[in-house]
Amino acid sequence: MSALEISDKEFLAGARKGIQKSRLLSIARESGLTMKDLSSFLRISTRSIQKKESDQLIAPGASERAVYIARLFHSGIKVFGSREKFSRWLNTKNQAMGGEKPGSYLDTISGIQLVMDELNAIEYGFSA
């Protein structure tokens, strides 16, 4: 099973308790995000992540954003057909996103949801 496939139960547990550093690293690897980018989205320093042992938990707020980002990447890869195409879309200015890059929204739950909504619109043919 991919680190980007997060069940509802895992999502809720991660949001409440936090996720292990090893899971966070798997999400980073499978999403193609650098640790610098991911830590920026999670609002924690890369140093804070590096200091943790692999079985230690990341704070709940950061973990919630991490599992939400994992779900977003899982959906985006399905919609676009590859991680590379999805990453390109995330890093391209988009009129439906107010002329901004969708990836610039990944630092808040609300922003991630807006990007997820746009992905759903693309999937069902309502946007481009």
C-alpha positions in Angstrom: 0.0 0.0 0.0 1.2 3.5 -0.9 2.0 6.0 1.8 -0.3 8.4 -0.1 -3.3 6.1 0.4 -4.8 7.1 3.7 -7.9 5.5 5.1 -10.5 7.6 7.0 -9.5 5.9 10.2 -5.7 6.6 9.6 -6.6 10.2 8.6 -8.5 10.8 11.9 -5.8 9.1 14.0 -3.1 11.2 12.4 -5.0 14.4 12.9 -5.6 13.6 16.6 -2.4 11.9 17.7 0.1 12.7 15.0 1.9 10.4 12.6 5.3 8.8 12.9 8.3 10.5 11.3 8.8 7.4 9.2 5.3 7.9 7.7 6.0 11.5 7.0 9.2 10.6 5.2 7.3 8.1 3.1 4.7 10.7 2.2 7.6 13.1 1.2 9.3 10.4 -0.9 6.1 9.2 -2.7 4.8 12.7 -3.3 8.1 13.9 -4.7 8.2 16.9 -2.3 11.5 17.9 -0.8 11.7 17.9 3.0 12.2 21.7 2.8 8.9 22.1 0.9 7.0 19.6 3.0 8.2 21.2 6.3 7.2 24.6 4.9 3.7 23.3 4.2 3.5 21.7 7.7 4.9 24.8 9.4 7.7 23.0 11.2 11.4 23.2 10.6 13.3 20.5 8.8 15.6 20.4 11.8 12.6 19.5 14.1 11.8 16.6 11.8 15.4 15.5 11.5 15.9 15.4 15.3 13.0 12.9 15.8 13.5 9.2 15.8 11.6 7.4 13.0 9.0 6.1 15.5 8.4 9.4 17.2 5.2 11.4 16.4 5.0 14.6 14.5 2.7 17.2 16.2 -1.0 16.7 15.4 -1.6 19.9 13.4 1.4 19.3 11.2 0.4 15.6 10.9 -3.1 16.5 9.8 -1.8 18.7 7.0 0.7 15.9 6.0 -2.1 13.3 5.7 -4.3 15.7 3.9 -1.4 16.5 1.5 -0.9 12.7 1.0 -4.6 12.3 0.0 -4.3 15.3 -2.3 -1.3 13.8 -4.1 -3.0 10.4 -4.3 -6.0 12.1 -6.0 -3.8 14.3 -8.2 -1.8 11.5 -9.5 -4.9 9.6 -10.4 -6.5 12.6 -12.1 -3.3 13.6 -14.1 -2.0 10.1 -14.6 1.5 10.6 -13.1 3.2 12.4 -10.3 5.2 14.5 -12.7 2.1 15.8 -14.5 0.4 16.5 -11.2 3.5 18.3 -9.9 3.7 20.4 -13.0 0.0 21.4 -12.6 0.7 22.3 -8.9 3.6 24.6 -9.9 1.8 26.4 -12.8 -0.3 29.5 -12.3 -3.9 28.7 -12.6 -6.8 31.1 -13.4 -9.3 29.0 -11.5 -7.0 29.5 -8.4 -6.9 33.2 -8.8 -3.9 33.2 -11.0 -1.8 31.6 -8.4 0.0 28.2 -8.3 -2.1 25.6 -6.7 0.9 24.4 -4.7 1.1 27.8 -2.9 -2.1 26.8 -1.1 -0.8 23.7 0.6 0.2 25.3 3.9 -3.4 25.3 5.3 -6.2 22.8 5.5 -8.5 25.3 3.7 -6.0 25.8 0.9 -5.5 22.1 0.5 -9.3 21.7 0.3 -9.5 24.4 -2.4 -6.9 22.5 -4.4 -8.8 19.3 -3.8 -12.0 20.9 -5.0 -10.2 22.1 -8.2 -8.9 18.6 -8.8 -12.4 17.2 -8.4 -13.6 19.8 -10.9 -10.9 18.8 -13.4 -11.7 15.1 -12.9 -15.4 15.7 -13.7 -14.7 18.1 -16.6 -15.7 21.4 -15.0 -12.3 23.1 -15.1 -8.9 23.0 -16.7 
